[in-house]
Amino acid sequence: MAALLSPAAALAQQQINITKKDCRRAVSATPLANLAYKPGVGSRGRAVAPADLDGGGFKIELPEVFEFDITRDLNYFLGKPKADAEAAQAAANSAAKAQAAATSAETSAAAAESLSTQSDAYIAVEDAEAAVAAMQTERDALFTKFQEHPTSSRREAEYTAANTALTTAQASLASAQTSMTAGSYSSALTSASSAQSTVSAAEVTFTTSNTDGTAAAATASTAASSARSSADSADAAVKSAEKASYSDSASTSADTAAANAAVITAEQASLGAETIYAAAVAAYKADPDNTTKQAAVASASAAVTSANSYLSAAKTAASSGDASAAISGASSAVSAAAVVGYAESNDASTLRSTASTLVTTSGSTATAASEAASADTATTTAYKASAKISNMQYKVGTVRFNIKTGALFFNGKPMNNAMSSEVAAKCAELLNKGK
């Protein structure tokens, strides 16, 4: 049987000794020769076009022998499809979380910008009030001089110009105050700035006591701009990790804006307590034997100390971006000043309330950014797990096919009888002779 498993070429070079027993086994296991592949002949024995068709001058030279492997994909058994699906799901979840964070960042940035405008308008109105007060003082002084020199055209002109400037500044201030109450902060800012410009144009100088508030408003404005930039970057980012990072930055900047807005209200409480203290001192000086007025001075002094302490705490918290602590400090400053009669204005109360709302909004953004970052990390982990399962193929065997002879082998063993036909014919001859 060894001859039955050898290539045809080997048969031609070797002398084969076959017994009747071998032949009987060979014939019983050998299909008819007419089943072997024959170039140009179909399965029913009819002539067909050969494989090497000549299509009018174009001829494809085919190799005599074709060889290919039969493999089995082992990925399923190793869990590769499941790991790939989990990685894909993690990626989809990460993308959704990242987009949610970017959307939340936009909300925080818009709120921070609005609060910044509100803060600027509040300080501008405060400064406009100081400017109008200075303008009125200047107008009154010029009126007194005009009364002293009623025939002086110069004094009259100076008074008239000052009075006109005061009237104009007062109208702008009134408009700003109305806009603040209505929540039209951009309009309030414009009108308040106009009032200050009118006073400055009249060459009247004025000072403001909102030192900390002015600095805080400027910081809030810068923070709002940063929040906007981060939100825009989050929206434009393609990678989930970048969306998460930019969204978190927007949240942080929004917190800074809120914290500094709170500082403005804390300073107002402190200034209010100082004003009350100054009035108490003046009253006591006018009546030094009045024990009630003396006690009022002591109470006002304690209120100023407490309010200033809370203002300092709010400023410290704001410098580190701790909006919640800054707002808490501002609230405490207001309470301390209220003990001696300070009444927070509606504008200041609204500013602090808006800052508190922004903290809640920015907190939601921070949470969304954190979830997006965690989802991105989970995606990376899932893909790494999938990558550890390499694409494995189990090689079952190799098929080798000769297109000229029709010999077909699998792992070196014949799969047809083209090369065994000659042996079968010899066996038939032996059997017929009775050998």
C-alpha positions as CSV (number, residue, x, y, z in Angstrom):
1,M,0.0,0.0,0.0
2,A,3.0,2.3,0.3
3,A,2.9,2.7,-3.5
4,L,-0.6,4.0,-3.3
5,L,0.4,6.9,-1.1
6,S,3.5,7.9,-3.1
7,P,3.5,10.8,-5.7
8,A,3.1,9.8,-9.3
9,A,6.7,10.9,-10.1
10,A,8.0,8.4,-7.5
11,L,6.0,5.6,-9.1
12,A,7.7,6.3,-12.4
13,Q,11.2,5.9,-10.9
14,Q,10.6,2.9,-8.6
15,Q,10.0,-0.8,-9.4
16,I,6.8,-1.8,-7.7
17,N,6.2,-5.4,-6.6
18,I,2.5,-6.1,-6.1
19,T,0.9,-9.3,-4.9
20,K,-2.7,-10.4,-5.7
21,K,-3.6,-9.6,-2.1
22,D,-2.3,-6.0,-2.5
23,C,-4.2,-5.7,-5.8
24,R,-7.4,-6.9,-4.3
25,R,-7.2,-4.3,-1.6
26,A,-6.1,-1.6,-4.1
27,V,-8.9,-2.3,-6.6
28,S,-11.5,-2.4,-3.9
29,A,-10.3,1.0,-2.6
30,T,-9.6,2.7,-5.9
31,P,-12.4,4.6,-7.7
32,L,-12.8,4.3,-11.4
33,A,-10.2,6.1,-13.5
34,N,-12.8,8.1,-15.4
35,L,-13.5,10.0,-12.2
36,A,-10.0,11.6,-12.2
37,Y,-9.7,15.2,-13.3
38,K,-8.9,15.6,-17.0
39,P,-8.1,19.0,-18.5
40,G,-10.7,20.1,-21.0
41,V,-13.1,17.3,-20.1
42,G,-16.2,17.8,-18.0
43,S,-17.6,15.5,-15.3
44,R,-19.9,13.8,-17.9
45,G,-17.0,13.2,-20.4
46,R,-17.9,16.1,-22.7
47,A,-15.4,18.6,-24.0
48,V,-15.3,21.9,-22.1
49,A,-13.2,25.0,-22.3
50,P,-9.8,24.4,-20.7
51,A,-8.7,26.4,-17.7
52,D,-6.1,28.3,-19.7
53,L,-8.6,30.0,-22.0
54,D,-7.1,32.1,-24.8
55,G,-9.3,35.2,-24.9
56,G,-7.8,36.7,-28.0
57,G,-4.2,37.3,-27.1
58,F,-4.5,37.6,-23.4
59,K,-3.3,34.6,-21.5
60,I,-3.0,34.1,-17.7
61,E,-0.1,31.8,-16.8
62,L,-1.3,29.7,-13.9
63,P,1.0,27.8,-11.6
64,E,1.0,24.1,-12.0
65,V,0.5,23.4,-8.3
66,F,-1.8,25.3,-5.9
67,E,-1.3,25.0,-2.2
68,F,-3.3,26.4,0.7
69,D,-4.0,25.9,4.4
70,I,-7.2,24.9,6.1
71,T,-7.6,26.7,9.4
72,R,-10.0,27.0,12.3
73,D,-10.6,30.3,14.0
74,L,-10.1,29.9,17.7
75,N,-11.1,33.5,18.7
76,Y,-14.6,32.5,19.7
77,F,-13.3,29.8,22.1
78,L,-10.9,32.3,23.7
79,G,-13.6,34.9,24.2
80,K,-12.4,37.4,21.6
81,P,-15.8,38.3,20.2
82,K,-17.2,39.0,23.7
83,A,-14.1,41.1,24.6
84,D,-14.4,43.1,21.4
85,A,-18.1,43.7,22.0
86,E,-17.4,44.9,25.5
87,A,-14.7,47.2,24.3
88,A,-17.1,48.6,21.7
89,Q,-19.8,49.2,24.3
90,A,-17.3,50.9,26.6
91,A,-16.3,53.2,23.8
92,A,-19.9,54.1,23.0
93,N,-20.6,54.8,26.7
94,S,-17.4,56.9,26.9
95,A,-18.5,59.0,23.9
96,A,-21.9,59.6,25.4
97,K,-20.5,60.5,28.8
98,A,-17.9,62.9,27.2
99,Q,-20.6,64.6,25.1
100,A,-22.8,65.0,28.3
101,A,-19.8,66.6,30.1
102,A,-19.2,69.0,27.2
103,T,-22.8,70.0,27.2
104,S,-22.7,70.6,30.9
105,A,-19.5,72.6,30.5
106,E,-21.4,74.9,28.0
107,T,-24.1,75.5,30.6
108,S,-21.5,76.4,33.3
109,A,-19.6,78.7,31.0
110,A,-22.7,80.6,30.0
111,A,-23.8,80.9,33.7
112,A,-20.3,82.1,34.6
113,E,-20.3,84.7,31.9
114,S,-23.7,86.0,33.0
115,L,-22.5,86.1,36.7
116,S,-19.4,88.0,35.6
117,T,-21.5,90.6,33.8
118,Q,-23.7,90.8,36.9
119,S,-20.7,91.3,39.1
120,D,-19.2,94.0,36.8
121,A,-22.6,95.8,36.7
122,Y,-22.9,95.7,40.5
123,I,-19.5,97.3,41.0
124,A,-20.2,99.8,38.3
125,V,-23.4,100.9,39.9
126,E,-21.6,101.2,43.3
127,D,-18.9,103.3,41.6
128,A,-21.5,105.4,39.8
129,E,-23.2,106.2,43.1
130,A,-19.9,107.4,44.4
131,A,-19.3,109.4,41.3
132,V,-22.8,111.1,41.4
133,A,-22.2,111.8,45.1
134,A,-18.9,113.5,44.3
135,M,-20.6,115.4,41.4
136,Q,-23.3,116.6,43.7
137,T,-20.8,117.8,46.3
138,E,-18.9,119.7,43.5
139,R,-22.2,121.2,42.2
140,D,-23.2,122.4,45.7
141,A,-19.8,124.0,46.2
142,L,-20.0,125.8,42.9
143,F,-23.5,126.9,43.7
144,T,-22.2,128.4,47.0
145,K,-19.5,130.3,45.1
146,F,-22.0,131.5,42.6
147,Q,-24.2,132.8,45.4
148,E,-21.2,134.6,46.8
149,H,-20.6,136.2,43.4
150,P,-24.0,136.4,41.7
151,T,-22.7,138.8,39.0
152,S,-19.8,136.6,38.0
153,S,-20.5,135.0,34.7
154,R,-17.6,132.6,35.3
155,R,-19.1,131.3,38.5
156,E,-22.5,131.1,36.9
157,A,-21.1,129.1,34.0
158,E,-19.2,126.7,36.3
159,Y,-22.3,126.1,38.4
160,T,-24.5,125.6,35.3
161,A,-22.0,123.1,33.8
162,A,-21.7,121.2,37.1
163,N,-25.5,121.1,37.5
164,T,-26.0,119.8,33.9
165,A,-23.3,117.1,34.5
166,L,-25.0,116.1,37.7
167,T,-28.4,115.9,36.1
168,T,-27.0,113.7,33.3
169,A,-25.1,111.5,35.7
170,Q,-28.1,111.1,38.0
171,A,-30.3,110.0,35.0
172,S,-27.7,107.4,33.9
173,L,-27.4,106.1,37.5
174,A,-31.2,105.8,37.8
175,S,-31.3,103.9,34.5
176,A,-28.5,101.6,35.8
177,Q,-30.3,100.9,39.0
178,T,-33.5,100.2,37.2
179,S,-31.7,97.8,34.9
180,M,-30.1,96.0,37.8
181,T,-33.4,95.5,39.5
182,A,-34.8,94.1,36.2
183,G,-31.8,91.8,35.8
184,S,-30.6,93.5,32.6
185,Y,-27.0,93.6,33.7
186,S,-25.4,94.5,30.4
187,S,-27.7,97.6,30.3
188,A,-27.0,98.4,33.9
189,L,-23.2,98.2,33.2
190,T,-23.5,100.5,30.2
191,S,-25.6,103.1,32.1
192,A,-23.4,103.0,35.2
193,S,-20.3,103.5,33.1
194,S,-21.9,106.4,31.4
195,A,-22.6,108.1,34.7
196,Q,-19.0,107.7,35.7
197,S,-17.8,109.0,32.4
198,T,-20.0,112.1,32.7
199,V,-18.5,112.9,36.1
200,S,-15.0,112.3,34.9
201,A,-15.6,114.6,31.9
202,A,-16.6,117.3,34.4
203,E,-13.2,116.9,35.9
204,V,-14.5,115.8,39.2
205,T,-12.6,113.1,40.9
206,F,-14.2,110.4,43.0
207,T,-13.0,107.5,45.0
208,T,-14.6,104.1,45.7
209,S,-14.4,101.9,48.7
210,N,-14.9,98.7,46.7
211,T,-11.3,97.8,46.6
212,D,-11.7,94.0,47.2
213,G,-14.9,94.0,45.2
214,T,-13.3,95.6,42.1
215,A,-10.5,93.1,42.2
216,A,-12.9,90.2,42.7
217,A,-15.0,91.4,39.7
218,A,-11.9,91.5,37.5
219,T,-11.0,88.0,38.6
220,A,-14.5,86.7,38.0
221,S,-14.4,88.2,34.5
222,T,-11.1,86.4,33.7
223,A,-12.5,83.1,35.2
224,A,-15.6,83.4,33.0
225,S,-13.5,83.9,29.9
226,S,-11.5,80.8,30.9
227,A,-14.7,78.8,31.4
228,R,-15.9,79.8,28.0
229,S,-12.6,78.8,26.3
230,S,-12.6,75.5,28.1
231,A,-16.2,74.8,27.1
232,D,-15.5,75.6,23.5
233,S,-12.5,73.3,23.5
234,A,-14.6,70.5,25.1
235,D,-17.1,70.9,22.4
236,A,-14.5,70.8,19.6
237,A,-12.5,68.0,21.1
238,V,-12.7,64.6,19.4
239,K,-11.2,62.4,22.1
240,S,-13.3,61.6,25.1
241,A,-10.4,62.1,27.5
242,E,-9.9,65.6,26.1
243,K,-13.6,66.5,26.4
244,A,-13.6,65.3,30.0
245,S,-10.5,67.4,30.8
246,Y,-11.7,70.6,29.2
247,S,-15.1,70.2,30.9
248,D,-13.5,69.8,34.2
249,S,-11.5,73.0,33.6
250,A,-14.7,74.8,32.7
251,S,-16.2,73.7,36.0
252,T,-13.1,74.9,37.9
253,S,-13.2,78.3,36.2
254,A,-16.9,78.7,36.9
255,D,-16.3,78.0,40.5
256,T,-13.7,80.7,40.6
257,A,-16.2,83.2,39.1
258,A,-18.8,82.3,41.7
259,A,-16.3,82.5,44.6
260,N,-15.2,86.0,43.6
261,A,-18.8,87.2,43.2
262,A,-19.3,86.1,46.8
263,V,-16.4,88.2,47.9
264,I,-18.1,91.3,46.4
265,T,-21.1,90.7,48.7
266,A,-18.9,90.0,51.7
267,E,-17.1,93.3,51.2
268,Q,-20.4,95.1,51.0
269,A,-21.4,93.6,54.4
270,S,-18.1,94.7,55.9
271,L,-18.4,98.2,54.5
272,G,-22.0,98.3,55.8
273,A,-20.8,97.4,59.3
274,E,-18.1,100.0,59.1
275,T,-20.6,102.7,58.1
276,I,-22.8,101.7,61.1
277,Y,-19.8,101.8,63.4
278,A,-18.8,105.3,62.2
279,A,-22.3,106.5,62.8
280,A,-22.3,105.0,66.3
281,V,-19.0,106.6,67.1
282,A,-20.2,110.0,65.9
283,A,-23.4,109.7,68.0
284,Y,-21.4,108.7,71.1
285,K,-19.0,111.6,70.7
286,A,-22.0,113.9,70.6
287,D,-23.3,112.4,73.8
288,P,-20.4,110.8,75.7
289,D,-22.4,110.2,78.8
290,N,-25.0,108.1,77.0
291,T,-24.3,104.5,78.0
292,T,-26.6,103.2,75.3
293,K,-24.7,104.9,72.6
294,Q,-21.5,103.7,74.2
295,A,-22.8,100.1,74.0
296,A,-23.8,100.7,70.4
297,V,-20.2,101.6,69.6
298,A,-19.0,98.4,71.2
299,S,-21.5,96.2,69.3
300,A,-20.7,97.9,66.0
301,S,-17.0,97.5,66.6
302,A,-17.5,93.7,67.2
303,A,-19.6,93.5,64.1
304,V,-16.9,95.1,62.0
305,T,-14.3,92.7,63.4
306,S,-16.5,89.7,62.6
307,A,-17.5,90.9,59.2
308,N,-13.9,91.6,58.3
309,S,-12.8,88.2,59.5
310,Y,-15.5,86.5,57.3
311,L,-14.5,88.7,54.4
312,S,-10.9,87.6,54.8
313,A,-12.0,84.0,54.9
314,A,-14.1,84.5,51.7
315,K,-11.1,86.0,49.9
316,T,-8.9,83.1,51.0
317,A,-11.4,80.6,49.8
318,A,-11.8,82.4,46.5
319,S,-8.1,82.5,45.9
320,S,-8.0,78.7,46.1
321,G,-11.2,78.3,44.0
322,D,-13.3,77.0,46.8
323,A,-16.6,78.6,45.9
324,S,-18.7,76.9,48.5
325,A,-16.4,78.2,51.3
326,A,-16.3,81.7,49.8
327,I,-20.1,81.8,49.7
328,S,-20.3,80.5,53.2
329,G,-17.9,83.3,54.3
330,A,-19.9,85.9,52.6
331,S,-23.1,84.7,54.2
332,S,-21.5,84.8,57.6
333,A,-20.2,88.4,56.9
334,V,-23.7,89.5,56.1
335,S,-25.1,87.9,59.3
336,A,-22.4,89.5,61.4
337,A,-23.2,93.0,60.0
338,A,-26.9,92.4,60.3
339,V,-26.6,92.2,64.1
340,V,-26.0,95.9,64.2
341,G,-28.5,96.9,61.6
342,Y,-26.9,96.2,58.2
343,A,-29.5,95.3,55.6
344,E,-28.2,93.7,52.5
345,S,-29.5,95.3,49.3
346,N,-31.6,93.2,46.9
347,D,-28.9,93.6,44.2
348,A,-26.2,92.2,46.6
349,S,-28.5,89.4,47.8
350,T,-29.3,88.4,44.2
351,L,-25.6,88.4,43.3
352,R,-24.8,86.0,46.1
353,S,-27.8,83.8,45.2
354,T,-26.7,83.7,41.6
355,A,-23.2,82.7,42.7
356,S,-24.6,79.9,44.8
357,T,-26.7,78.6,41.8
358,L,-23.5,78.6,39.7
359,V,-21.7,76.5,42.2
360,T,-24.5,73.9,41.9
361,T,-24.2,74.1,38.1
362,S,-20.5,73.8,38.0
363,G,-20.7,70.9,40.5
364,S,-22.9,69.0,38.0
365,T,-20.3,69.7,35.3
366,A,-17.5,68.4,37.5
367,T,-19.5,65.2,38.1
368,A,-20.1,64.8,34.4
369,A,-16.4,65.4,33.6
370,S,-15.4,62.8,36.3
371,E,-17.8,60.2,34.9
372,A,-16.5,60.9,31.4
373,A,-12.9,60.4,32.5
374,S,-13.9,57.2,34.3
375,A,-15.7,55.9,31.2
376,D,-12.6,56.7,29.1
377,T,-10.4,54.8,31.5
378,A,-12.9,51.9,31.3
379,T,-12.7,52.0,27.5
380,T,-8.9,51.8,27.6
381,T,-9.1,48.9,30.0
382,A,-11.6,47.0,27.8
383,Y,-9.6,47.5,24.7
384,K,-6.4,46.3,26.4
385,A,-8.2,43.2,27.6
386,S,-9.4,42.6,24.0
387,A,-5.9,43.1,22.6
388,K,-4.5,40.5,25.0
389,I,-6.5,37.9,23.1
390,S,-4.6,37.6,19.9
391,N,-6.1,36.5,16.7
392,M,-5.4,32.8,16.8
393,Q,-5.9,30.3,13.9
394,Y,-5.5,26.6,14.3
395,K,-4.0,25.0,11.2
396,V,-5.9,21.9,10.4
397,G,-3.7,20.9,7.4
398,T,-2.4,21.8,4.0
399,V,-4.0,21.1,0.6
400,R,-1.9,20.7,-2.5
401,F,-3.5,20.4,-5.9
402,N,-1.8,19.8,-9.3
403,I,-4.0,21.3,-12.0
404,K,-2.3,19.3,-14.7
405,T,-2.4,15.8,-13.2
406,G,-5.4,16.4,-10.9
407,A,-3.4,15.0,-8.0
408,L,-4.9,16.3,-4.7
409,F,-3.1,15.8,-1.4
410,F,-4.0,16.7,2.2
411,N,-1.1,16.8,4.6
412,G,0.9,14.8,2.1
413,K,-1.8,12.1,1.6
414,P,-3.7,11.7,-1.6
415,M,-7.3,12.7,-1.7
416,N,-8.1,11.4,-5.3
417,N,-6.9,8.5,-7.5
418,A,-5.3,10.2,-10.4
419,M,-1.9,9.0,-9.4
420,S,-3.2,5.5,-8.5
421,S,-4.9,4.7,-11.8
422,E,-1.8,3.2,-13.3
423,V,-1.3,0.9,-10.3
424,A,-5.0,-0.1,-10.5
425,A,-4.6,-1.0,-14.2
426,K,-1.5,-3.2,-13.4
427,C,-3.5,-4.9,-10.6
428,A,-6.3,-5.7,-13.0
429,E,-3.9,-7.2,-15.5
430,L,-2.4,-9.4,-12.8
431,L,-5.7,-10.6,-11.5
432,N,-6.9,-11.4,-15.0
433,K,-3.9,-13.5,-15.6
434,G,-4.6,-15.4,-12.4
435,K,-1.2,-14.7,-11.0
